[in-house]
Amino acid sequence: MSLNVLFAAYGALPNGDQRDAQGTIVTRALQRLIDNKGEVVTINDNNFNDPAVGFTKHFAAIVARNGVLHSFACQEGQTIDFNVAGGTNQE
């Protein structure tokens, strides 16, 4: 199965204010995890460092699976199977 990570981000909105956003783009890190460890990835600070110490982080990604775009989102500590999960934006 071909998985190509187009975009991934991990971070938090402290105080619920987007002007205080603390996060990082983790596109390359996610692609490396998938390529080296498999398609099931736990979203946590061990895999993506901690861009917002003391706050619960959230994750979002767009991944092409066999050429079809899939969107993913979850909270820190959850696990995603990029082979079977994800919403699609098909018209």
PyMOL Python script that loads the backbone (N, CA, C, O; Angstrom):
from pymol import cmd

cmd.read_pdbstr("""\
ATOM      1  N   MET A   1       0.844  -1.167   0.000  1.00  0.00           N
ATOM      2  CA  MET A   1       0.000   0.000   0.000  1.00  0.00           C
ATOM      3  C   MET A   1       0.896   1.239   0.000  1.00  0.00           C
ATOM      4  O   MET A   1       1.896   1.298   0.715  1.00  0.00           O
ATOM      5  N   SER A   2       0.529   2.193  -0.789  1.00  0.00           N
ATOM      6  CA  SER A   2       1.309   3.413  -0.900  1.00  0.00           C
ATOM      7  C   SER A   2       0.696   4.527  -0.053  1.00  0.00           C
ATOM      8  O   SER A   2      -0.454   4.916  -0.255  1.00  0.00           O
ATOM      9  N   LEU A   3       1.484   5.033   0.901  1.00  0.00           N
ATOM     10  CA  LEU A   3       1.044   6.144   1.751  1.00  0.00           C
ATOM     11  C   LEU A   3       2.011   7.305   1.577  1.00  0.00           C
ATOM     12  O   LEU A   3       3.217   7.159   1.774  1.00  0.00           O
ATOM     13  N   ASN A   4       1.469   8.460   1.205  1.00  0.00           N
ATOM     14  CA  ASN A   4       2.274   9.658   1.013  1.00  0.00           C
ATOM     15  C   ASN A   4       1.688  10.773   1.876  1.00  0.00           C
ATOM     16  O   ASN A   4       0.569  11.225   1.634  1.00  0.00           O
ATOM     17  N   VAL A   5       2.442  11.214   2.879  1.00  0.00           N
ATOM     18  CA  VAL A   5       1.980  12.264   3.783  1.00  0.00           C
ATOM     19  C   VAL A   5       2.152  13.610   3.081  1.00  0.00           C
ATOM     20  O   VAL A   5       3.266  14.012   2.744  1.00  0.00           O
ATOM     21  N   LEU A   6       1.027  14.297   2.867  1.00  0.00           N
ATOM     22  CA  LEU A   6       1.072  15.599   2.214  1.00  0.00           C
ATOM     23  C   LEU A   6       1.208  16.731   3.219  1.00  0.00           C
ATOM     24  O   LEU A   6       1.847  17.746   2.938  1.00  0.00           O
ATOM     25  N   PHE A   7       0.604  16.555   4.396  1.00  0.00           N
ATOM     26  CA  PHE A   7       0.677  17.575   5.439  1.00  0.00           C
ATOM     27  C   PHE A   7       0.302  16.951   6.777  1.00  0.00           C
ATOM     28  O   PHE A   7      -0.608  16.125   6.853  1.00  0.00           O
ATOM     29  N   ALA A   8       1.009  17.350   7.832  1.00  0.00           N
ATOM     30  CA  ALA A   8       0.667  16.927   9.190  1.00  0.00           C
ATOM     31  C   ALA A   8       1.111  18.006  10.168  1.00  0.00           C
ATOM     32  O   ALA A   8       2.178  18.599  10.013  1.00  0.00           O
ATOM     33  N   ALA A   9       0.271  18.255  11.186  1.00  0.00           N
ATOM     34  CA  ALA A   9       0.585  19.253  12.209  1.00  0.00           C
ATOM     35  C   ALA A   9       0.202  18.710  13.575  1.00  0.00           C
ATOM     36  O   ALA A   9      -0.715  17.899  13.702  1.00  0.00           O
ATOM     37  N   TYR A  10       0.925  19.175  14.606  1.00  0.00           N
ATOM     38  CA  TYR A  10       0.732  18.711  15.982  1.00  0.00           C
ATOM     39  C   TYR A  10       0.925  19.908  16.894  1.00  0.00           C
ATOM     40  O   TYR A  10       1.962  20.570  16.849  1.00  0.00           O
ATOM     41  N   GLY A  11      -0.080  20.188  17.729  1.00  0.00           N
ATOM     42  CA  GLY A  11       0.069  21.325  18.627  1.00  0.00           C
ATOM     43  C   GLY A  11      -1.179  21.590  19.452  1.00  0.00           C
ATOM     44  O   GLY A  11      -2.081  20.757  19.543  1.00  0.00           O
ATOM     45  N   ALA A  12      -1.204  22.790  20.057  1.00  0.00           N
ATOM     46  CA  ALA A  12      -2.279  23.158  20.969  1.00  0.00           C
ATOM     47  C   ALA A  12      -2.615  24.639  20.810  1.00  0.00           C
ATOM     48  O   ALA A  12      -1.830  25.431  20.289  1.00  0.00           O
ATOM     49  N   LEU A  13      -3.809  24.977  21.279  1.00  0.00           N
ATOM     50  CA  LEU A  13      -4.242  26.366  21.361  1.00  0.00           C
ATOM     51  C   LEU A  13      -4.420  26.719  22.837  1.00  0.00           C
ATOM     52  O   LEU A  13      -5.535  26.668  23.357  1.00  0.00           O
ATOM     53  N   PRO A  14      -3.337  27.072  23.506  1.00  0.00           N
ATOM     54  CA  PRO A  14      -3.457  27.440  24.915  1.00  0.00           C
ATOM     55  C   PRO A  14      -4.485  28.559  25.081  1.00  0.00           C
ATOM     56  O   PRO A  14      -4.516  29.512  24.303  1.00  0.00           O
ATOM     57  N   ASN A  15      -5.309  28.427  26.092  1.00  0.00           N
ATOM     58  CA  ASN A  15      -6.352  29.407  26.383  1.00  0.00           C
ATOM     59  C   ASN A  15      -7.408  29.502  25.281  1.00  0.00           C
ATOM     60  O   ASN A  15      -8.226  30.423  25.289  1.00  0.00           O
ATOM     61  N   GLY A  16      -7.398  28.556  24.332  1.00  0.00           N
ATOM     62  CA  GLY A  16      -8.394  28.545  23.265  1.00  0.00           C
ATOM     63  C   GLY A  16      -8.254  29.678  22.269  1.00  0.00           C
ATOM     64  O   GLY A  16      -9.192  29.947  21.518  1.00  0.00           O
ATOM     65  N   ASP A  17      -7.134  30.341  22.237  1.00  0.00           N
ATOM     66  CA  ASP A  17      -6.926  31.511  21.388  1.00  0.00           C
ATOM     67  C   ASP A  17      -5.911  31.186  20.302  1.00  0.00           C
ATOM     68  O   ASP A  17      -4.772  30.829  20.604  1.00  0.00           O
ATOM     69  N   GLN A  18      -6.313  31.307  19.048  1.00  0.00           N
ATOM     70  CA  GLN A  18      -5.418  30.968  17.941  1.00  0.00           C
ATOM     71  C   GLN A  18      -4.165  31.835  17.907  1.00  0.00           C
ATOM     72  O   GLN A  18      -3.150  31.427  17.342  1.00  0.00           O
ATOM     73  N   ARG A  19      -4.220  33.019  18.501  1.00  0.00           N
ATOM     74  CA  ARG A  19      -3.027  33.872  18.546  1.00  0.00           C
ATOM     75  C   ARG A  19      -1.955  33.299  19.465  1.00  0.00           C
ATOM     76  O   ARG A  19      -0.790  33.690  19.390  1.00  0.00           O
ATOM     77  N   ASP A  20      -2.354  32.369  20.336  1.00  0.00           N
ATOM     78  CA  ASP A  20      -1.411  31.722  21.252  1.00  0.00           C
ATOM     79  C   ASP A  20      -0.999  30.328  20.771  1.00  0.00           C
ATOM     80  O   ASP A  20      -0.420  29.555  21.534  1.00  0.00           O
ATOM     81  N   ALA A  21      -1.294  30.010  19.523  1.00  0.00           N
ATOM     82  CA  ALA A  21      -1.031  28.664  19.002  1.00  0.00           C
ATOM     83  C   ALA A  21       0.419  28.256  19.212  1.00  0.00           C
ATOM     84  O   ALA A  21       1.349  29.025  18.967  1.00  0.00           O
ATOM     85  N   GLN A  22       0.580  27.025  19.671  1.00  0.00           N
ATOM     86  CA  GLN A  22       1.910  26.435  19.842  1.00  0.00           C
ATOM     87  C   GLN A  22       1.886  25.089  19.143  1.00  0.00           C
ATOM     88  O   GLN A  22       1.227  24.157  19.604  1.00  0.00           O
ATOM     89  N   GLY A  23       2.592  24.985  18.049  1.00  0.00           N
ATOM     90  CA  GLY A  23       2.576  23.730  17.308  1.00  0.00           C
ATOM     91  C   GLY A  23       3.713  23.662  16.323  1.00  0.00           C
ATOM     92  O   GLY A  23       4.549  24.560  16.223  1.00  0.00           O
ATOM     93  N   THR A  24       3.710  22.572  15.603  1.00  0.00           N
ATOM     94  CA  THR A  24       4.775  22.363  14.629  1.00  0.00           C
ATOM     95  C   THR A  24       4.246  21.524  13.463  1.00  0.00           C
ATOM     96  O   THR A  24       3.330  20.717  13.621  1.00  0.00           O
ATOM     97  N   ILE A  25       4.836  21.731  12.312  1.00  0.00           N
ATOM     98  CA  ILE A  25       4.535  20.906  11.144  1.00  0.00           C
ATOM     99  C   ILE A  25       5.347  19.627  11.290  1.00  0.00           C
ATOM    100  O   ILE A  25       6.564  19.677  11.472  1.00  0.00           O
ATOM    101  N   VAL A  26       4.680  18.488  11.211  1.00  0.00           N
ATOM    102  CA  VAL A  26       5.342  17.195  11.432  1.00  0.00           C
ATOM    103  C   VAL A  26       5.215  16.267  10.219  1.00  0.00           C
ATOM    104  O   VAL A  26       5.234  15.044  10.358  1.00  0.00           O
ATOM    105  N   THR A  27       5.087  16.857   9.045  1.00  0.00           N
ATOM    106  CA  THR A  27       4.889  16.080   7.819  1.00  0.00           C
ATOM    107  C   THR A  27       6.009  15.068   7.612  1.00  0.00           C
ATOM    108  O   THR A  27       5.744  13.883   7.412  1.00  0.00           O
ATOM    109  N   ARG A  28       7.240  15.518   7.658  1.00  0.00           N
ATOM    110  CA  ARG A  28       8.378  14.612   7.424  1.00  0.00           C
ATOM    111  C   ARG A  28       8.496  13.565   8.523  1.00  0.00           C
ATOM    112  O   ARG A  28       8.792  12.402   8.250  1.00  0.00           O
ATOM    113  N   ALA A  29       8.263  13.979   9.767  1.00  0.00           N
ATOM    114  CA  ALA A  29       8.346  13.029  10.889  1.00  0.00           C
ATOM    115  C   ALA A  29       7.312  11.923  10.731  1.00  0.00           C
ATOM    116  O   ALA A  29       7.616  10.753  10.965  1.00  0.00           O
ATOM    117  N   LEU A  30       6.090  12.281  10.335  1.00  0.00           N
ATOM    118  CA  LEU A  30       5.048  11.266  10.141  1.00  0.00           C
ATOM    119  C   LEU A  30       5.414  10.336   8.994  1.00  0.00           C
ATOM    120  O   LEU A  30       5.243   9.122   9.111  1.00  0.00           O
ATOM    121  N   GLN A  31       5.912  10.875   7.893  1.00  0.00           N
ATOM    122  CA  GLN A  31       6.291  10.020   6.764  1.00  0.00           C
ATOM    123  C   GLN A  31       7.384   9.042   7.181  1.00  0.00           C
ATOM    124  O   GLN A  31       7.333   7.868   6.815  1.00  0.00           O
ATOM    125  N   ARG A  32       8.379   9.515   7.949  1.00  0.00           N
ATOM    126  CA  ARG A  32       9.449   8.630   8.423  1.00  0.00           C
ATOM    127  C   ARG A  32       8.901   7.529   9.320  1.00  0.00           C
ATOM    128  O   ARG A  32       9.307   6.373   9.201  1.00  0.00           O
ATOM    129  N   LEU A  33       7.972   7.882  10.226  1.00  0.00           N
ATOM    130  CA  LEU A  33       7.376   6.869  11.103  1.00  0.00           C
ATOM    131  C   LEU A  33       6.655   5.801  10.294  1.00  0.00           C
ATOM    132  O   LEU A  33       6.816   4.608  10.551  1.00  0.00           O
ATOM    133  N   ILE A  34       5.868   6.222   9.326  1.00  0.00           N
ATOM    134  CA  ILE A  34       5.129   5.277   8.484  1.00  0.00           C
ATOM    135  C   ILE A  34       6.099   4.407   7.686  1.00  0.00           C
ATOM    136  O   ILE A  34       5.926   3.191   7.611  1.00  0.00           O
ATOM    137  N   ASP A  35       7.104   5.019   7.098  1.00  0.00           N
ATOM    138  CA  ASP A  35       8.069   4.274   6.272  1.00  0.00           C
ATOM    139  C   ASP A  35       8.885   3.288   7.090  1.00  0.00           C
ATOM    140  O   ASP A  35       9.176   2.187   6.622  1.00  0.00           O
ATOM    141  N   ASN A  36       9.260   3.671   8.315  1.00  0.00           N
ATOM    142  CA  ASN A  36      10.179   2.857   9.109  1.00  0.00           C
ATOM    143  C   ASN A  36       9.508   1.934  10.124  1.00  0.00           C
ATOM    144  O   ASN A  36      10.051   0.879  10.451  1.00  0.00           O
ATOM    145  N   LYS A  37       8.337   2.317  10.624  1.00  0.00           N
ATOM    146  CA  LYS A  37       7.711   1.539  11.694  1.00  0.00           C
ATOM    147  C   LYS A  37       6.350   0.977  11.339  1.00  0.00           C
ATOM    148  O   LYS A  37       5.809   0.165  12.089  1.00  0.00           O
ATOM    149  N   GLY A  38       5.781   1.386  10.215  1.00  0.00           N
ATOM    150  CA  GLY A  38       4.486   0.869   9.813  1.00  0.00           C
ATOM    151  C   GLY A  38       3.405   1.926   9.846  1.00  0.00           C
ATOM    152  O   GLY A  38       3.632   3.065  10.252  1.00  0.00           O
ATOM    153  N   GLU A  39       2.231   1.526   9.412  1.00  0.00           N
ATOM    154  CA  GLU A  39       1.131   2.455   9.183  1.00  0.00           C
ATOM    155  C   GLU A  39       0.320   2.791  10.426  1.00  0.00           C
ATOM    156  O   GLU A  39      -0.524   3.686  10.378  1.00  0.00           O
ATOM    157  N   VAL A  40       0.552   2.098  11.539  1.00  0.00           N
ATOM    158  CA  VAL A  40      -0.161   2.383  12.781  1.00  0.00           C
ATOM    159  C   VAL A  40       0.747   3.255  13.644  1.00  0.00           C
ATOM    160  O   VAL A  40       1.828   2.830  14.051  1.00  0.00           O
ATOM    161  N   VAL A  41       0.293   4.486  13.920  1.00  0.00           N
ATOM    162  CA  VAL A  41       1.128   5.467  14.609  1.00  0.00           C
ATOM    163  C   VAL A  41       0.385   6.018  15.818  1.00  0.00           C
ATOM    164  O   VAL A  41      -0.774   6.421  15.719  1.00  0.00           O
ATOM    165  N   THR A  42       1.068   6.030  16.966  1.00  0.00           N
ATOM    166  CA  THR A  42       0.534   6.683  18.151  1.00  0.00           C
ATOM    167  C   THR A  42       0.952   8.142  18.106  1.00  0.00           C
ATOM    168  O   THR A  42       2.123   8.465  17.908  1.00  0.00           O
ATOM    169  N   ILE A  43      -0.018   9.007  18.291  1.00  0.00           N
ATOM    170  CA  ILE A  43       0.229  10.442  18.226  1.00  0.00           C
ATOM    171  C   ILE A  43       0.593  10.919  19.630  1.00  0.00           C
ATOM    172  O   ILE A  43      -0.266  11.033  20.505  1.00  0.00           O
ATOM    173  N   ASN A  44       1.877  11.196  19.827  1.00  0.00           N
ATOM    174  CA  ASN A  44       2.334  11.611  21.161  1.00  0.00           C
ATOM    175  C   ASN A  44       3.636  12.393  21.069  1.00  0.00           C
ATOM    176  O   ASN A  44       4.230  12.530  20.000  1.00  0.00           O
ATOM    177  N   ASP A  45       4.064  12.904  22.227  1.00  0.00           N
ATOM    178  CA  ASP A  45       5.282  13.698  22.287  1.00  0.00           C
ATOM    179  C   ASP A  45       6.523  12.879  21.958  1.00  0.00           C
ATOM    180  O   ASP A  45       7.506  13.435  21.470  1.00  0.00           O
ATOM    181  N   ASN A  46       6.506  11.576  22.209  1.00  0.00           N
ATOM    182  CA  ASN A  46       7.652  10.728  21.875  1.00  0.00           C
ATOM    183  C   ASN A  46       7.907  10.717  20.373  1.00  0.00           C
ATOM    184  O   ASN A  46       9.057  10.696  19.935  1.00  0.00           O
ATOM    185  N   ASN A  47       6.834  10.732  19.583  1.00  0.00           N
ATOM    186  CA  ASN A  47       6.980  10.687  18.133  1.00  0.00           C
ATOM    187  C   ASN A  47       7.136  12.064  17.498  1.00  0.00           C
ATOM    188  O   ASN A  47       7.751  12.186  16.439  1.00  0.00           O
ATOM    189  N   PHE A  48       6.589  13.107  18.132  1.00  0.00           N
ATOM    190  CA  PHE A  48       6.566  14.427  17.499  1.00  0.00           C
ATOM    191  C   PHE A  48       7.106  15.553  18.378  1.00  0.00           C
ATOM    192  O   PHE A  48       6.885  16.727  18.083  1.00  0.00           O
ATOM    193  N   ASN A  49       7.814  15.204  19.460  1.00  0.00           N
ATOM    194  CA  ASN A  49       8.306  16.196  20.420  1.00  0.00           C
ATOM    195  C   ASN A  49       7.116  16.905  21.076  1.00  0.00           C
ATOM    196  O   ASN A  49       5.972  16.517  20.842  1.00  0.00           O
ATOM    197  N   ASP A  50       7.359  17.914  21.874  1.00  0.00           N
ATOM    198  CA  ASP A  50       6.294  18.582  22.613  1.00  0.00           C
ATOM    199  C   ASP A  50       6.305  20.077  22.312  1.00  0.00           C
ATOM    200  O   ASP A  50       7.040  20.834  22.945  1.00  0.00           O
ATOM    201  N   PRO A  51       5.492  20.502  21.347  1.00  0.00           N
ATOM    202  CA  PRO A  51       5.493  21.913  20.966  1.00  0.00           C
ATOM    203  C   PRO A  51       4.735  22.816  21.941  1.00  0.00           C
ATOM    204  O   PRO A  51       4.827  24.039  21.841  1.00  0.00           O
ATOM    205  N   ALA A  52       3.986  22.231  22.882  1.00  0.00           N
ATOM    206  CA  ALA A  52       3.169  23.020  23.811  1.00  0.00           C
ATOM    207  C   ALA A  52       3.180  22.333  25.175  1.00  0.00           C
ATOM    208  O   ALA A  52       2.220  21.661  25.554  1.00  0.00           O
ATOM    209  N   VAL A  53       4.270  22.510  25.900  1.00  0.00           N
ATOM    210  CA  VAL A  53       4.453  21.845  27.186  1.00  0.00           C
ATOM    211  C   VAL A  53       3.325  22.230  28.145  1.00  0.00           C
ATOM    212  O   VAL A  53       3.015  23.405  28.337  1.00  0.00           O
ATOM    213  N   GLY A  54       2.722  21.191  28.740  1.00  0.00           N
ATOM    214  CA  GLY A  54       1.668  21.421  29.718  1.00  0.00           C
ATOM    215  C   GLY A  54       0.267  21.514  29.136  1.00  0.00           C
ATOM    216  O   GLY A  54      -0.696  21.676  29.886  1.00  0.00           O
ATOM    217  N   PHE A  55       0.129  21.416  27.820  1.00  0.00           N
ATOM    218  CA  PHE A  55      -1.179  21.497  27.184  1.00  0.00           C
ATOM    219  C   PHE A  55      -1.445  20.219  26.392  1.00  0.00           C
ATOM    220  O   PHE A  55      -0.519  19.606  25.859  1.00  0.00           O
ATOM    221  N   THR A  56      -2.707  19.824  26.318  1.00  0.00           N
ATOM    222  CA  THR A  56      -3.100  18.683  25.502  1.00  0.00           C
ATOM    223  C   THR A  56      -3.013  19.082  24.036  1.00  0.00           C
ATOM    224  O   THR A  56      -3.586  20.087  23.617  1.00  0.00           O
ATOM    225  N   LYS A  57      -2.289  18.281  23.265  1.00  0.00           N
ATOM    226  CA  LYS A  57      -2.108  18.565  21.858  1.00  0.00           C
ATOM    227  C   LYS A  57      -3.156  17.857  20.996  1.00  0.00           C
ATOM    228  O   LYS A  57      -3.791  16.889  21.416  1.00  0.00           O
ATOM    229  N   HIS A  58      -3.313  18.380  19.766  1.00  0.00           N
ATOM    230  CA  HIS A  58      -4.163  17.774  18.752  1.00  0.00           C
ATOM    231  C   HIS A  58      -3.330  17.585  17.488  1.00  0.00           C
ATOM    232  O   HIS A  58      -2.296  18.228  17.307  1.00  0.00           O
ATOM    233  N   PHE A  59      -3.797  16.694  16.622  1.00  0.00           N
ATOM    234  CA  PHE A  59      -3.060  16.289  15.433  1.00  0.00           C
ATOM    235  C   PHE A  59      -4.004  16.325  14.245  1.00  0.00           C
ATOM    236  O   PHE A  59      -5.182  15.988  14.365  1.00  0.00           O
ATOM    237  N   ALA A  60      -3.484  16.733  13.104  1.00  0.00           N
ATOM    238  CA  ALA A  60      -4.248  16.679  11.855  1.00  0.00           C
ATOM    239  C   ALA A  60      -3.292  16.333  10.723  1.00  0.00           C
ATOM    240  O   ALA A  60      -2.135  16.752  10.721  1.00  0.00           O
ATOM    241  N   ALA A  61      -3.792  15.560   9.759  1.00  0.00           N
ATOM    242  CA  ALA A  61      -2.949  15.177   8.622  1.00  0.00           C
ATOM    243  C   ALA A  61      -3.796  14.933   7.386  1.00  0.00           C
ATOM    244  O   ALA A  61      -4.970  14.572   7.465  1.00  0.00           O
ATOM    245  N   ILE A  62      -3.163  15.142   6.248  1.00  0.00           N
ATOM    246  CA  ILE A  62      -3.727  14.750   4.957  1.00  0.00           C
ATOM    247  C   ILE A  62      -2.741  13.777   4.348  1.00  0.00           C
ATOM    248  O   ILE A  62      -1.571  14.102   4.150  1.00  0.00           O
ATOM    249  N   VAL A  63      -3.225  12.569   4.049  1.00  0.00           N
ATOM    250  CA  VAL A  63      -2.376  11.492   3.548  1.00  0.00           C
ATOM    251  C   VAL A  63      -3.014  10.916   2.288  1.00  0.00           C
ATOM    252  O   VAL A  63      -4.212  10.635   2.261  1.00  0.00           O
ATOM    253  N   ALA A  64      -2.210  10.746   1.255  1.00  0.00           N
ATOM    254  CA  ALA A  64      -2.677  10.076   0.039  1.00  0.00           C
ATOM    255  C   ALA A  64      -2.436   8.579   0.212  1.00  0.00           C
ATOM    256  O   ALA A  64      -1.304   8.133   0.402  1.00  0.00           O
ATOM    257  N   ARG A  65      -3.524   7.817   0.141  1.00  0.00           N
ATOM    258  CA  ARG A  65      -3.436   6.355   0.221  1.00  0.00           C
ATOM    259  C   ARG A  65      -3.837   5.813  -1.135  1.00  0.00           C
ATOM    260  O   ARG A  65      -4.995   5.911  -1.542  1.00  0.00           O
ATOM    261  N   ASN A  66      -2.859   5.235  -1.835  1.00  0.00           N
ATOM    262  CA  ASN A  66      -3.078   4.744  -3.199  1.00  0.00           C
ATOM    263  C   ASN A  66      -3.683   5.818  -4.088  1.00  0.00           C
ATOM    264  O   ASN A  66      -4.555   5.544  -4.913  1.00  0.00           O
ATOM    265  N   GLY A  67      -3.205   7.050  -3.907  1.00  0.00           N
ATOM    266  CA  GLY A  67      -3.640   8.161  -4.745  1.00  0.00           C
ATOM    267  C   GLY A  67      -4.905   8.866  -4.302  1.00  0.00           C
ATOM    268  O   GLY A  67      -5.269   9.885  -4.890  1.00  0.00           O
ATOM    269  N   VAL A  68      -5.593   8.358  -3.279  1.00  0.00           N
ATOM    270  CA  VAL A  68      -6.825   8.974  -2.774  1.00  0.00           C
ATOM    271  C   VAL A  68      -6.511   9.728  -1.490  1.00  0.00           C
ATOM    272  O   VAL A  68      -5.901   9.174  -0.576  1.00  0.00           O
ATOM    273  N   LEU A  69      -6.926  10.997  -1.418  1.00  0.00           N
ATOM    274  CA  LEU A  69      -6.654  11.808  -0.239  1.00  0.00           C
ATOM    275  C   LEU A  69      -7.555  11.411   0.925  1.00  0.00           C
ATOM    276  O   LEU A  69      -8.759  11.213   0.765  1.00  0.00           O
ATOM    277  N   HIS A  70      -6.938  11.299   2.098  1.00  0.00           N
ATOM    278  CA  HIS A  70      -7.661  10.990   3.333  1.00  0.00           C
ATOM    279  C   HIS A  70      -7.250  12.001   4.395  1.00  0.00           C
ATOM    280  O   HIS A  70      -6.079  12.368   4.495  1.00  0.00           O
ATOM    281  N   SER A  71      -8.217  12.448   5.185  1.00  0.00           N
ATOM    282  CA  SER A  71      -7.917  13.371   6.273  1.00  0.00           C
ATOM    283  C   SER A  71      -8.002  12.636   7.606  1.00  0.00           C
ATOM    284  O   SER A  71      -8.821  11.733   7.779  1.00  0.00           O
ATOM    285  N   PHE A  72      -7.154  13.029   8.536  1.00  0.00           N
ATOM    286  CA  PHE A  72      -7.068  12.390   9.843  1.00  0.00           C
ATOM    287  C   PHE A  72      -6.970  13.471  10.910  1.00  0.00           C
ATOM    288  O   PHE A  72      -6.364  14.520  10.690  1.00  0.00           O
ATOM    289  N   ALA A  73      -7.568  13.209  12.060  1.00  0.00           N
ATOM    290  CA  ALA A  73      -7.449  14.120  13.195  1.00  0.00           C
ATOM    291  C   ALA A  73      -7.656  13.325  14.472  1.00  0.00           C
ATOM    292  O   ALA A  73      -8.446  12.382  14.508  1.00  0.00           O
ATOM    293  N   CYS A  74      -6.939  13.715  15.520  1.00  0.00           N
ATOM    294  CA  CYS A  74      -7.114  13.067  16.811  1.00  0.00           C
ATOM    295  C   CYS A  74      -6.454  13.899  17.894  1.00  0.00           C
ATOM    296  O   CYS A  74      -5.819  14.920  17.628  1.00  0.00           O
ATOM    297  N   GLN A  75      -6.621  13.441  19.101  1.00  0.00           N
ATOM    298  CA  GLN A  75      -6.002  14.080  20.254  1.00  0.00           C
ATOM    299  C   GLN A  75      -4.739  13.323  20.636  1.00  0.00           C
ATOM    300  O   GLN A  75      -4.605  12.135  20.341  1.00  0.00           O
ATOM    301  N   GLU A  76      -3.837  13.999  21.279  1.00  0.00           N
ATOM    302  CA  GLU A  76      -2.615  13.400  21.795  1.00  0.00           C
ATOM    303  C   GLU A  76      -2.922  12.115  22.561  1.00  0.00           C
ATOM    304  O   GLU A  76      -3.869  12.063  23.346  1.00  0.00           O
ATOM    305  N   GLY A  77      -2.122  11.090  22.330  1.00  0.00           N
ATOM    306  CA  GLY A  77      -2.292   9.814  23.015  1.00  0.00           C
ATOM    307  C   GLY A  77      -3.118   8.800  22.245  1.00  0.00           C
ATOM    308  O   GLY A  77      -3.149   7.627  22.616  1.00  0.00           O
ATOM    309  N   GLN A  78      -3.787   9.223  21.185  1.00  0.00           N
ATOM    310  CA  GLN A  78      -4.578   8.291  20.381  1.00  0.00           C
ATOM    311  C   GLN A  78      -3.707   7.680  19.290  1.00  0.00           C
ATOM    312  O   GLN A  78      -2.637   8.196  18.968  1.00  0.00           O
ATOM    313  N   THR A  79      -4.184   6.571  18.728  1.00  0.00           N
ATOM    314  CA  THR A  79      -3.454   5.852  17.691  1.00  0.00           C
ATOM    315  C   THR A  79      -4.268   5.854  16.411  1.00  0.00           C
ATOM    316  O   THR A  79      -5.485   5.667  16.435  1.00  0.00           O
ATOM    317  N   ILE A  80      -3.587   6.067  15.291  1.00  0.00           N
ATOM    318  CA  ILE A  80      -4.238   6.062  13.979  1.00  0.00           C
ATOM    319  C   ILE A  80      -3.648   4.944  13.134  1.00  0.00           C
ATOM    320  O   ILE A  80      -2.430   4.778  13.069  1.00  0.00           O
ATOM    321  N   ASP A  81      -4.523   4.179  12.485  1.00  0.00           N
ATOM    322  CA  ASP A  81      -4.105   3.208  11.474  1.00  0.00           C
ATOM    323  C   ASP A  81      -4.341   3.866  10.112  1.00  0.00           C
ATOM    324  O   ASP A  81      -5.476   3.932   9.640  1.00  0.00           O
ATOM    325  N   PHE A  82      -3.297   4.339   9.499  1.00  0.00           N
ATOM    326  CA  PHE A  82      -3.415   5.076   8.247  1.00  0.00           C
ATOM    327  C   PHE A  82      -3.821   4.181   7.077  1.00  0.00           C
ATOM    328  O   PHE A  82      -4.118   4.692   5.997  1.00  0.00           O
ATOM    329  N   ASN A  83      -3.840   2.862   7.260  1.00  0.00           N
ATOM    330  CA  ASN A  83      -4.293   1.943   6.216  1.00  0.00           C
ATOM    331  C   ASN A  83      -5.806   1.875   6.094  1.00  0.00           C
ATOM    332  O   ASN A  83      -6.330   1.642   5.005  1.00  0.00           O
ATOM    333  N   VAL A  84      -6.512   2.076   7.195  1.00  0.00           N
ATOM    334  CA  VAL A  84      -7.958   1.835   7.158  1.00  0.00           C
ATOM    335  C   VAL A  84      -8.805   3.022   7.589  1.00  0.00           C
ATOM    336  O   VAL A  84     -10.001   3.057   7.300  1.00  0.00           O
ATOM    337  N   ALA A  85      -8.228   3.968   8.255  1.00  0.00           N
ATOM    338  CA  ALA A  85      -9.006   5.081   8.783  1.00  0.00           C
ATOM    339  C   ALA A  85      -8.933   6.272   7.832  1.00  0.00           C
ATOM    340  O   ALA A  85      -8.266   6.232   6.798  1.00  0.00           O
ATOM    341  N   GLY A  86      -9.633   7.319   8.213  1.00  0.00           N
ATOM    342  CA  GLY A  86      -9.539   8.583   7.493  1.00  0.00           C
ATOM    343  C   GLY A  86     -10.742   8.896   6.652  1.00  0.00           C
ATOM    344  O   GLY A  86     -11.299   8.034   5.972  1.00  0.00           O
ATOM    345  N   GLY A  87     -11.129  10.141   6.711  1.00  0.00           N
ATOM    346  CA  GLY A  87     -12.219  10.612   5.861  1.00  0.00           C
ATOM    347  C   GLY A  87     -11.686  10.933   4.476  1.00  0.00           C
ATOM    348  O   GLY A  87     -10.495  11.192   4.303  1.00  0.00           O
ATOM    349  N   THR A  88     -12.575  10.916   3.491  1.00  0.00           N
ATOM    350  CA  THR A  88     -12.172  11.260   2.125  1.00  0.00           C
ATOM    351  C   THR A  88     -12.948  12.471   1.666  1.00  0.00           C
ATOM    352  O   THR A  88     -14.035  12.759   2.166  1.00  0.00           O
ATOM    353  N   ASN A  89     -12.386  13.167   0.722  1.00  0.00           N
ATOM    354  CA  ASN A  89     -13.028  14.348   0.135  1.00  0.00           C
ATOM    355  C   ASN A  89     -13.326  14.061  -1.319  1.00  0.00           C
ATOM    356  O   ASN A  89     -12.822  14.745  -2.210  1.00  0.00           O
ATOM    357  N   GLN A  90     -14.136  13.060  -1.560  1.00  0.00           N
ATOM    358  CA  GLN A  90     -14.485  12.693  -2.931  1.00  0.00           C
ATOM    359  C   GLN A  90     -15.783  13.360  -3.311  1.00  0.00           C
ATOM    360  O   GLN A  90     -16.712  13.440  -2.507  1.00  0.00           O
ATOM    361  N   GLU A  91     -15.846  13.844  -4.555  1.00  0.00           N
ATOM    362  CA  GLU A  91     -17.071  14.496  -5.037  1.00  0.00           C
ATOM    363  C   GLU A  91     -17.832  13.550  -5.919  1.00  0.00           C
ATOM    364  O   GLU A  91     -18.896  13.903  -6.430  1.00  0.00           O
TER     365      GLU A  91
END
""", "prot")
cmd.dss("prot")
cmd.show_as("cartoon", "prot")
cmd.util.cbc("prot")
cmd.orient("prot")
